[in-house]
Amino acid sequence: MSERVTALLAEGVEQRHHLGAQICVIRDGREILHTALGEARPGVAMTTEHLVHWFSAGKPIAAVALAQLWERGLCALDDPVALYIPEFAQHGKQAITLRHVLTHTGGFRSRVDLDWSDEPWQENIARVCAAKPERAWLPGGKAGYHIASGWYVLGEVIRRIDGRPFDQYAREEIAVPLGMDDTWFTLSQDRFRAYGDRLAPMFDTEGAKSAMLEFWCGESGASRLLPGASSRGPIRDLARFYSMLLDGGQVAGRRLLLPQTVEALVARHRTGLYDHTFGHLVDWGLGFIVNSGAYGLETVPYGYGRHASARTFGHGGHQSSTAFADPEFALIVALAVNGMPGRAVHHRRFLDLLSVLYEDLGLAEV
């Protein structure tokens, strides 16, 4: 079933939309496709062992981290953020809850969401807390994707409840227990150098010549924690994360969440709201995008192709990655490429590829 999928990925290399790609597909608990093609960087072949950037495709890990604390009775979904971060209440933000953050309905988008800051963690937390709420925004009643600010909030809430920085918590409580051995949220200088050519950089491929995205590829950027964007690892690790969710919170006998908690995370908590960041109707679970193809298969952002079932849940990463689980078909897909060719080209690239994947698996009428 892999011929048309890999052919489309290879075509993207030929068209210089990306240099290389990794894909992992699991069906009924069995890995049916796991391959890499093209180059990780000029002159270095992409392999399944390379660590690729996941960007926002890694956001659900923070949702699972918070859900673990929720299960333990250490927080509740409708707790105000200010209960854990008192300074967040500045400028009238005291009514914004953890549920609002997870569903992108809090209304505190700011400059933090528009620039990838190289500032230390606490300075970015201070910037988020100092942000004013958006005008005419009733928390929970209006939606707009918070690119970074919401995930700084979740990371800081986790830190203040548990005591560990988010990258340490996520590594120790999620990645390591799941066998995601090469998944990292920050890289120390020594670890960065030890991985060497196994780190696949990201490239801007929108212009005539591809350009490496320096912030994301150098030692300095790799050491910065951006809980909504700095995760990286082989794409098989992200597929393993979704295997845990599809199996009710466990994988290979290791339980991270109760089945009821998983169901709560991936249910539709935000339905039929226009997203003022994406400019499109999009439904949301708690940190997960629930299949919103009903609002326009050809146009919905971060979609899962033309044939995914209504219950499909996951998340995409900026012009480069996606990972999701489709419970109706017991299907898990994790995909990453290392080129950002512009929104329109990327949207078509993944829409066509995911649609072909379903067709080749016999899961769609064509």
C-alpha positions in Angstrom: 0.0 0.0 0.0 3.0 2.3 0.3 3.7 2.9 -3.4 1.4 5.8 -4.0 2.2 7.4 -0.6 5.9 7.2 -1.0 5.6 8.3 -4.6 3.8 11.5 -3.5 6.5 12.2 -0.9 9.2 11.6 -3.5 7.4 14.0 -5.9 7.5 16.6 -3.1 11.3 16.1 -3.0 11.5 16.5 -6.8 9.4 19.7 -6.6 11.7 21.0 -3.8 8.8 21.3 -1.3 10.9 19.3 1.2 14.3 17.6 1.2 13.1 14.4 2.9 10.3 12.8 4.9 9.5 10.2 7.5 6.2 8.3 7.8 4.9 5.7 10.2 1.5 4.0 9.8 -0.1 1.5 12.3 -3.3 -0.5 11.7 -4.9 -2.8 14.2 -1.8 -2.5 16.4 0.6 -3.6 13.6 3.1 -1.4 11.9 2.3 -1.5 8.2 4.5 1.3 6.9 7.6 2.9 8.5 10.0 4.5 6.1 12.1 7.5 5.3 13.2 9.0 2.0 15.1 11.9 0.6 17.6 13.9 2.6 17.8 15.0 6.2 20.1 17.8 5.1 22.0 18.2 1.8 24.3 15.2 1.3 22.8 13.2 4.3 20.2 10.6 3.6 17.0 10.8 5.7 16.6 7.6 7.8 13.9 6.5 10.3 16.4 7.2 13.1 16.7 10.9 12.4 15.1 13.3 14.9 12.7 15.6 13.1 10.9 18.7 14.4 7.2 18.1 15.3 6.3 21.7 16.0 2.7 21.9 17.0 2.1 18.2 16.3 3.7 17.8 19.8 1.1 20.0 21.6 -1.1 17.1 22.7 1.8 15.8 24.9 1.2 18.8 27.1 -2.5 18.0 27.2 -1.7 14.5 28.3 0.7 15.8 31.0 -2.0 18.0 32.4 -4.5 15.1 32.2 -2.2 13.0 34.4 -2.3 15.7 37.1 -6.0 15.9 36.7 -6.4 12.2 37.3 -4.3 12.5 40.4 -6.7 15.1 41.8 -4.1 17.9 41.6 -6.1 20.2 39.4 -9.5 20.4 37.7 -10.4 21.4 34.2 -12.6 24.3 35.3 -10.0 25.7 37.7 -9.0 29.3 36.8 -5.4 29.5 35.5 -4.8 32.1 38.2 -5.3 29.5 40.9 -1.9 28.2 39.9 -0.4 31.3 38.3 -1.8 34.2 40.3 -0.1 36.8 38.2 -2.0 35.6 35.1 -5.1 37.3 36.5 -3.6 40.7 35.4 -5.9 42.9 33.3 -9.1 40.9 34.1 -8.0 37.4 33.0 -9.1 35.8 36.2 -12.1 34.0 34.6 -9.9 32.0 32.1 -9.8 28.3 33.0 -7.6 25.4 32.1 -10.4 24.1 29.9 -10.4 27.4 28.0 -6.7 27.1 27.4 -7.0 23.5 26.1 -9.8 24.5 23.7 -8.2 27.8 22.5 -11.2 29.8 23.8 -9.3 31.9 26.4 -8.8 35.0 24.3 -5.3 36.0 25.4 -3.5 35.8 22.1 -0.6 38.3 22.1 2.8 39.1 20.7 4.0 35.9 22.2 2.0 34.1 19.6 3.6 36.0 16.8 7.3 35.7 17.4 9.4 32.8 18.4 11.1 34.4 21.4 14.6 33.5 22.4 13.9 34.9 25.9 14.3 32.8 29.1 11.3 30.8 30.3 10.3 33.1 33.1 10.4 36.2 30.9 8.0 34.6 28.4 5.7 33.6 31.2 5.7 37.2 32.4 4.9 38.4 28.9 1.9 36.0 28.7 0.7 37.0 32.2 1.0 40.7 31.3 -1.1 40.3 28.1 -4.5 42.0 28.0 -7.5 39.9 27.2 -8.8 40.4 23.7 -11.7 42.8 23.2 -15.3 41.5 23.1 -14.1 38.0 24.0 -16.1 35.9 26.4 -13.9 33.0 27.5 -15.4 29.8 26.2 -17.7 31.6 23.8 -15.2 32.6 21.1 -12.4 30.7 19.6 -8.9 31.5 18.3 -5.9 29.2 18.1 -3.3 30.3 20.6 -0.1 29.4 18.8 2.3 29.7 21.8 0.8 31.5 24.7 -1.6 28.8 25.8 1.1 26.2 25.9 3.4 28.5 28.0 0.5 28.6 30.4 0.0 24.8 30.5 3.8 24.2 30.9 3.9 26.7 33.8 0.8 25.2 35.5 2.4 21.7 35.3 5.7 23.1 36.7 3.9 24.8 39.6 1.9 21.8 40.5 4.6 19.1 40.0 7.8 21.1 40.6 9.6 19.9 37.5 10.0 22.0 34.4 7.7 20.9 31.6 10.5 19.4 29.4 11.6 17.2 32.4 8.1 16.2 33.3 7.1 15.3 29.8 10.3 13.3 29.3 10.1 11.4 32.5 6.3 10.8 32.8 5.4 10.4 29.1 8.3 9.8 26.7 10.5 7.4 28.7 7.6 5.2 29.9 6.3 4.9 26.3 9.7 3.9 25.0 10.0 7.2 23.1 13.7 7.2 23.8 14.7 9.8 21.3 11.9 12.3 22.0 13.1 15.5 23.5 11.6 18.9 24.3 14.9 20.6 24.8 18.5 19.5 24.0 21.5 20.3 26.1 24.6 21.3 24.3 26.3 17.9 24.9 23.2 16.0 23.8 22.8 18.2 20.7 26.4 17.5 19.7 26.1 13.8 20.5 23.2 13.4 18.1 25.1 15.3 15.4 23.8 14.4 11.9 20.9 12.5 13.4 19.2 15.9 13.9 17.3 16.7 10.8 17.0 20.5 10.4 13.9 22.3 9.0 14.1 24.3 5.8 12.1 27.2 4.4 11.4 26.0 0.8 8.9 28.6 -0.2 11.4 30.6 -2.3 13.6 29.6 -5.2 16.3 28.3 -2.8 15.7 26.4 0.4 17.0 28.0 3.6 17.7 26.4 6.9 15.6 27.8 9.8 18.5 28.7 12.0 16.7 29.3 15.3 15.3 25.7 15.2 18.5 24.1 14.0 21.2 25.5 16.2 22.4 24.7 19.7 20.8 27.8 21.2 17.4 27.2 19.7 17.5 23.5 20.6 18.0 24.4 24.3 15.0 26.7 24.4 11.7 25.2 25.8 8.7 26.1 23.7 6.1 23.7 25.0 3.9 24.1 21.9 6.7 23.8 19.4 10.1 22.5 20.5 9.4 18.7 20.6 11.4 16.5 18.2 12.2 12.9 17.7 11.8 10.1 15.1 8.3 10.1 13.8 7.8 6.5 15.1 7.9 8.0 18.6 4.9 10.2 17.8 3.1 7.2 16.4 3.7 5.3 19.6 2.2 8.2 21.6 -1.0 7.8 19.6 -0.9 4.0 20.0 -1.1 4.7 23.8 -4.2 6.9 23.3 -5.9 4.5 20.9 -5.4 1.6 23.3 -7.1 3.5 26.1 -4.1 5.1 27.8 -1.6 2.2 27.7 0.9 0.6 25.4 2.8 -2.6 25.9 1.3 -3.0 29.3 2.4 0.5 30.5 -0.5 2.7 31.5 -0.3 6.5 31.4 -3.9 7.4 31.6 -7.3 5.8 32.4 -9.5 5.0 29.4 -12.1 7.5 30.7 -9.5 10.3 30.7 -8.5 9.5 27.1 -12.1 9.7 26.1 -12.5 13.1 27.8 -9.4 14.4 26.0 -10.5 13.4 22.5 -14.3 14.2 22.8 -15.6 17.4 21.2 -15.5 20.1 23.8 -15.6 23.0 21.3 -18.1 22.5 18.5 -19.1 24.7 15.6 -17.1 27.8 16.6 -15.3 29.9 14.1 -11.6 30.0 14.8 -10.4 33.6 14.5 -6.8 32.6 14.0 -7.4 30.0 11.2 -10.4 31.8 9.7 -12.4 28.5 9.6 -14.8 26.5 11.7 -12.8 23.9 13.7 -13.8 21.6 16.5 -11.6 20.9 19.4 -11.1 18.3 22.2 -8.8 19.0 25.1 -5.6 19.9 23.3 -6.6 17.8 20.3 -8.1 18.8 17.0 -11.1 16.6 16.3 -11.9 15.9 12.6 -13.5 19.0 11.3 -13.9 17.9 7.7 -17.7 18.5 8.0 -16.9 22.2 7.7 -15.1 21.8 4.4 -12.8 18.8 3.5 -10.8 20.8 1.0 -10.3 23.9 3.2 -10.2 22.8 6.9 -6.8 23.5 8.5 -4.8 20.7 10.1 -7.2 18.2 8.5 -6.8 14.4 8.2 -7.5 13.9 4.5 -10.8 13.3 2.7 -11.7 9.9 4.2 -10.9 10.0 7.9 -13.8 9.2 10.2 -15.6 11.8 12.3 -13.9 10.6 15.5 -10.4 11.1 14.3 -8.3 13.2 16.6 -4.7 14.5 16.5 -2.8 17.7 15.7 -0.7 19.1 12.9 2.6 21.0 13.0 3.4 24.2 11.1 3.7 23.3 7.4 5.6 20.1 8.2 4.0 17.4 10.3 0.8 15.7 11.4 -0.1 12.8 13.7 -3.5 11.4 14.4 -5.6 8.3 15.4 -8.7 7.2 13.7 -10.6 4.9 16.1 -13.1 3.7 13.5 -10.4 2.1 11.5 -7.9 1.4 14.3 -5.5 3.6 12.3 -2.5 5.7 13.4 -0.6 8.0 11.1 2.5 10.1 11.9 4.2 12.0 9.2 6.9 14.7 9.0 8.7 16.5 6.2 11.6 18.9 6.5 10.5 21.6 4.2 7.9 24.5 4.6 6.8 25.5 1.1 4.0 27.9 2.1 0.6 27.3 3.5 -1.3 26.6 0.3 1.3 24.1 -1.1 1.6 22.4 2.3 -2.2 22.1 2.7 -2.5 20.4 -0.7 0.5 18.2 -0.1 -0.8 16.6 3.0 -4.5 16.6 1.9 -3.7 14.6 -1.1 -1.2 12.3 0.6 -3.5 11.4 3.5 -6.4 10.8 1.2 -4.3 8.4 -0.9 -3.2 6.6 2.2 -6.8 5.8 3.1 -7.6 4.8 -0.4 -4.7 2.4 -0.6 -5.8 0.8 2.7 -9.2 0.2 1.3 -10.8 2.6 3.8 -12.5 4.9 1.2 -14.7 4.6 -1.8 -13.0 6.1 -4.8 
